[in-house]
């Protein structure tokens, strides 16, 4: 899915892609759960915890990838670099 999305966004001849690139900056995060996926889990981390339950209050020790992405999103929002700011901690 990511390959198709990037292919479309980077297509130099697609007018939709050109419009999207002109109006938006994309932050691409290909994989939030590499350890879990390597063990055959797509929502669960390497310890079997459902990462969808930790987006509200992730910790850098227990959900480092979720915490890092949320920290980045909040930082961009504080700098005014997003159109719809995420909920800030």
C-alpha positions in Angstrom: 0.0 0.0 0.0 2.8 2.4 0.9 4.6 1.7 -2.4 1.4 2.6 -4.4 0.8 5.8 -2.4 4.4 7.0 -2.8 4.3 6.1 -6.5 1.3 8.2 -7.0 2.5 11.1 -5.0 5.9 11.2 -6.8 4.5 10.8 -10.3 5.7 13.8 -12.2 2.9 13.6 -14.7 -0.1 13.0 -12.4 -2.0 16.3 -12.0 -3.5 15.2 -8.7 0.0 14.4 -7.4 1.2 17.8 -8.5 -1.7 19.6 -6.8 -1.1 17.6 -3.6 2.7 18.4 -3.6 1.9 22.0 -4.2 -0.4 22.3 -1.2 1.0 19.9 1.3 4.2 18.6 2.9 4.1 14.9 3.5 5.8 13.3 6.5 6.0 9.6 5.5 6.4 7.1 8.3 6.5 3.6 6.7 6.4 1.4 9.8 5.5 2.1 13.4 5.7 -1.4 14.6 8.7 -3.2 12.9 9.4 -5.5 15.9 5.8 -6.7 16.2 5.4 -7.2 12.4 8.7 -9.2 12.4 7.0 -11.5 14.9 3.8 -11.7 12.9 1.8 -9.1 14.8 0.3 -6.1 13.0 -1.3 -4.2 15.8 0.6 -5.8 18.7 4.1 -4.8 19.7 6.9 -7.3 20.5 5.3 -7.8 23.9 1.8 -8.5 22.6 0.3 -5.2 23.5 -2.2 -3.6 21.1 -0.5 -0.3 20.1 -3.8 1.2 19.0 -4.6 1.5 22.8 -1.5 3.8 23.5 -1.9 6.7 21.1 -3.4 9.0 23.9 -0.5 8.7 26.3 2.5 6.8 24.9 5.8 6.6 26.8 9.2 6.6 25.3 10.2 3.5 27.2 7.2 1.3 26.3 5.8 2.7 23.0 8.9 4.5 21.6 7.7 4.7 17.9 4.2 6.0 18.8 5.8 8.4 21.3 8.3 9.7 18.7 5.6 10.3 16.0 3.3 12.0 18.5 6.2 14.2 19.7 7.0 15.1 16.1 3.3 15.9 15.3 2.9 18.0 18.4 6.2 19.9 17.7 5.1 20.7 14.1 1.7 21.9 15.5 3.4 24.1 18.1 5.5 25.6 15.3 2.4 26.3 13.2 3.4 23.8 10.5 0.2 21.8 10.4 -3.2 22.8 9.2 -5.2 20.8 11.8 -3.1 20.6 15.0 -3.2 17.3 16.9 -4.2 17.2 20.5 -1.2 18.6 22.4 -0.1 16.9 25.7 
